Amino acid sequence: MRLANEKSLELNITHELMFDLGVGAIGFTQLMESIIGGDVFMLCTDPFILQFKVSKSGVNGQSATFEINNNSNRTQHLALDAISRSGICGAKYAFPLIETDTFFVQNLGALLPQTILVDGHKITDSVSPSFRVRSVEGKGKGITGDEFLSDLKKRMEAQPRDQPKLDSQFINNTIESLESIVRKAEVMGGTEHSISFLARGLKSRVLLYMTFPIQLRGWPY
């Protein structure tokens, strides 16, 4: 009996990405997942959403068959495809080539090499609900988790270090800019929101994710 379910794979693969890169991760609620189509939002240089799938059949580390767009209203892939094409945030499927509990346990801490990542827009809405992934056919259609991680590291290291300093003045200026937009739109009165910032430590370079409650003063203030 296979006990390595989607949640176990999701937590362990996400941990490998976070441990090696120091990135942030936000898990979606069931309601958010039903709308967005993803399991977890990875906060890094190029943010992306991951949708994990568990194989329906296959051979450990070699090939597997997965079902996509299999949520109740059949909209999951359509949402991921749109996000993947947006240019604002990436959307990727994670297809672990893991079929048995024994193989899952043996590879704990090293699941990325056994996982194929495919951009959502590379799987069109005309594809069959059964999508076959073979590790030997990954090039051009998908890449291994290790390859993706290596590429992501290079992109993060190439980021300029003279970025704005996240201090109280920067936060206040951001809020004022938002209020200016709200007033121009003639939104009446005050509205409550949450504002999030993604920042990197000056010395440790660890990625931090912070969220603050704010109130925006609309028109006619």
LINVEN-V552555 format. One record per backbone hydrogen bond with DSSP energy under -0.5 kcal/mol. NH is the residue of the N-H (numbers start at 1). CO is the residue of the C=O. Records with the same first field share a line. If there is no record, write none. Layout:
NH: CO + CO
This chain:
3: 1
5: 3
9: 5
10: 6
11: 7
12: 8
13: 9
14: 10
15: 11
16: 12
17: 13
18: 14
19: 15
20: 16
21: 17
22: 18
24: 43
26: 41
28: 39
33: 29
34: 30
35: 31 + 32
36: 32
37: 33
39: 50
40: 50
41: 26
42: 40 + 48
43: 24 + 41
44: 42
47: 44 + 45
48: 42
49: 90
50: 40
51: 92
52: 50
53: 94
56: 65
57: 65
59: 63
61: 97
62: 59
63: 59
64: 133
65: 57
66: 131
68: 129
74: 71
79: 75
80: 76
81: 77
82: 78
83: 79
84: 80
85: 81
86: 82 + 83
89: 83
90: 47
92: 49
93: 118
94: 51
95: 93 + 116
96: 53 + 94
97: 114
98: 96
104: 100
105: 101
106: 102
107: 103
108: 105
110: 107
114: 111
115: 112
116: 95
117: 143
118: 93
120: 91
122: 119
123: 120
124: 122
127: 124
131: 66 + 129
132: 130
133: 64
135: 62
137: 134
138: 135
141: 138
142: 138
143: 117
145: 112 + 115
148: 144
149: 145
150: 146
151: 147
152: 148
153: 149
154: 150
155: 151
156: 152
157: 153
158: 154
159: 156
163: 161
167: 165
171: 167
172: 168
173: 169
174: 170
175: 171
176: 172
177: 173
178: 174
179: 175
180: 176
181: 177
182: 178
183: 179
184: 180
185: 181
186: 183
187: 182
189: 219
191: 216
193: 214
195: 212
197: 210
199: 197 + 208
201: 206
205: 201
207: 22
208: 199
210: 197
212: 195
214: 193
216: 191
218: 189 + 216
219: 187
221: 218
